[in-house]
Amino acid sequence: AARFYRTWWALLRYTNAQRRLIPDPLAWPPAATLALSDADKLRQAVWADDSLREAFIAANPEALPAADLDVVASWGQRIAGTFFVLRHLKKYSVFLTEGSPARAYGVVGLLSPFEELVGPHLPVAVQAVLLPFEGKVIYDGLLNTHNVTFGSGIRRSLDIASRNVQE
């Protein structure tokens, strides 16, 4: 978790230096806090323009180790969108993509299990950006949940899609 956040905050600082989206805070996390709305502005900019991420890798403004830059490069394979959190298992939570064909991902929470973030009542629709990280799938730290209750028909279709993915 510490490695991810060290790398992620470096990328967000670089994005802000390039785009000037928020007033430069006196201190960045973990020494300070960043408003959720400010973090979301920076996140949107990072994912909207891959050239920012690529320029960060080339410039390496915070002298990150090559392994951390490789992690940032791997984020070109991110998957963003709406997902349905179907199950909480011991090691990860199952995220199912919307649309067809559905894909399922076992997503690991870095600091807390997803059950603490989205609650035990499933399924839950979330807006997220999934990232590869050290052989696992994580998210970028910002998760927007949709306050929607699913009826039996939708739950049944999600179960069918989940079984199809498993097969």
C-alpha positions as MATLAB code, in Angstrom:
seq = 'AARFYRTWWALLRYTNAQRRLIPDPLAWPPAATLALSDADKLRQAVWADDSLREAFIAANPEALPAADLDVVASWGQRIAGTFFVLRHLKKYSVFLTEGSPARAYGVVGLLSPFEELVGPHLPVAVQAVLLPFEGKVIYDGLLNTHNVTFGSGIRRSLDIASRNVQE';
ca = [
       0.000    0.000    0.000;
       2.803    2.416    0.866;
       4.507    1.806   -2.484;
       1.283    2.353   -4.421;
       0.405    5.598   -2.634;
       3.965    6.948   -2.867;
       3.869    6.376   -6.634;
       0.247    7.508   -7.078;
       0.755   10.778   -5.170;
       3.906   11.490   -7.173;
       1.861   11.124  -10.377;
      -0.899   13.371   -9.009;
       1.644   16.032   -7.934;
       3.175   15.950  -11.407;
      -0.267   16.250  -12.995;
      -1.047   19.276  -10.865;
       2.302   20.879  -11.694;
       1.550   20.438  -15.401;
      -2.137   21.384  -15.412;
      -2.555   23.628  -12.339;
      -5.936   22.094  -11.493;
      -5.896   22.840   -7.774;
      -3.998   25.367   -5.641;
      -0.738   23.676   -4.684;
      -1.203   22.388   -1.127;
       1.491   23.184    1.430;
       1.962   19.462    1.966;
       0.730   16.459    0.032;
      -0.504   13.221    1.582;
       0.496   11.364    3.647;
       1.760   14.460    5.525;
      -1.528   16.262    4.840;
      -4.967   15.558    3.484;
      -6.327   16.376    0.064;
      -9.987   17.185   -0.429;
     -11.823   14.422   -2.225;
     -12.999   16.847   -4.921;
      -9.394   17.957   -5.547;
      -8.144   14.374   -5.697;
     -10.932   13.571   -8.156;
      -9.978   16.512  -10.429;
      -6.392   15.285  -10.567;
      -7.453   11.693  -11.097;
      -9.741   12.688  -13.990;
      -6.853   14.530  -15.650;
      -4.460   11.578  -15.242;
      -6.829    9.084  -16.816;
      -8.075   11.433  -19.552;
      -4.626   11.975  -21.069;
      -2.103    9.133  -21.261;
       0.556   11.596  -22.415;
       0.662   12.978  -18.845;
       1.469    9.545  -17.441;
       4.045    8.930  -20.176;
       5.691   12.335  -19.590;
       5.815   11.583  -15.850;
       7.642    8.316  -16.580;
      10.099   10.068  -18.919;
      10.780   12.981  -16.545;
      10.727   10.966  -13.315;
      10.535   14.214  -11.304;
      10.680   12.463   -7.932;
      13.498   10.055   -8.809;
      11.343    6.960   -8.354;
      13.012    3.576   -8.761;
      12.675    1.905  -12.169;
      10.316   -0.706  -10.678;
       7.882    2.035   -9.619;
       8.024    3.605  -13.087;
       7.241    0.168  -14.543;
       4.153    0.078  -12.331;
       3.046    3.479  -13.648;
       3.627    2.243  -17.209;
       1.447   -0.806  -16.514;
      -1.431    1.534  -15.662;
      -1.918    1.989  -19.385;
      -3.818   -1.300  -19.042;
      -6.307    0.173  -16.573;
      -9.998   -0.581  -16.819;
     -12.371    2.223  -15.945;
     -16.128    2.202  -15.746;
     -19.112    0.969  -13.835;
     -18.738   -2.368  -12.081;
     -21.007   -4.503   -9.959;
     -19.443   -5.722   -6.734;
     -20.943   -9.217   -6.484;
     -19.101  -10.970   -3.645;
     -16.596  -10.392   -0.923;
     -14.166  -13.285   -0.631;
     -11.324  -13.715    1.822;
      -8.598  -12.343   -0.490;
     -10.547  -10.059   -2.821;
     -13.941   -8.799   -3.932;
     -15.463   -9.832   -7.256;
     -16.135   -6.927   -9.632;
     -18.209   -7.638  -12.742;
     -18.121   -5.262  -15.708;
     -21.344   -3.949  -17.131;
     -22.053   -4.671  -20.755;
     -21.498   -7.729  -22.852;
     -19.474   -9.801  -22.666;
     -19.103   -9.374  -18.934;
     -15.684   -9.774  -17.339;
     -14.951  -10.441  -13.694;
     -11.998   -9.178  -11.675;
     -10.805  -10.114   -8.205;
     -10.011   -6.673   -6.781;
      -7.921   -6.179   -3.667;
      -8.388   -3.208   -1.352;
      -4.997   -1.872   -0.338;
      -5.807   -0.383    3.057;
      -9.231   -1.870    3.779;
     -11.281   -4.717    2.391;
     -14.066   -3.632    0.044;
     -16.667   -4.916    2.480;
     -15.738   -1.967    4.706;
     -15.962    0.454    1.778;
     -19.202   -0.639    0.097;
     -20.864   -2.637    2.851;
     -22.032   -6.230    3.056;
     -25.274   -5.802    1.082;
     -24.524   -6.841   -2.472;
     -24.635   -6.335   -5.380;
     -23.445   -2.719   -5.378;
     -22.762   -0.615   -8.467;
     -19.523    1.360   -8.311;
     -17.612    3.689  -10.571;
     -13.927    2.772  -10.386;
     -10.598    2.608  -12.164;
      -8.975   -0.819  -11.814;
      -5.195   -1.012  -12.038;
      -2.625   -3.801  -12.263;
      -0.272   -3.730   -9.292;
       2.282   -6.358   -8.264;
       0.352   -9.232   -9.862;
      -2.966   -8.140   -8.388;
      -5.837   -5.899   -9.428;
      -6.384   -2.846   -7.240;
      -8.273    0.423   -7.671;
      -6.894    3.948   -7.781;
      -8.134    4.899   -4.322;
     -11.328    6.684   -5.360;
     -14.530    4.679   -5.486;
     -17.929    6.164   -6.238;
     -20.872    4.027   -5.206;
     -24.273    4.327   -6.821;
     -27.139    4.384   -4.363;
     -29.313    1.923   -6.287;
     -31.303   -1.051   -5.078;
     -31.417   -3.992   -7.467;
     -34.565   -5.994   -7.967;
     -34.680   -9.757   -8.334;
     -34.538   -9.600  -12.154;
     -31.312   -7.599  -12.205;
     -29.774   -9.752   -9.471;
     -30.661  -12.868  -11.450;
     -29.087  -11.477  -14.638;
     -25.928  -10.552  -12.693;
     -25.759  -14.107  -11.299;
     -26.119  -15.524  -14.814;
     -23.401  -13.204  -16.134;
     -21.148  -14.196  -13.229;
     -21.670  -17.908  -13.923;
     -20.960  -17.370  -17.618;
     -17.703  -15.636  -16.760;
     -16.729  -18.475  -14.415;
     -17.406  -21.046  -17.123;
];
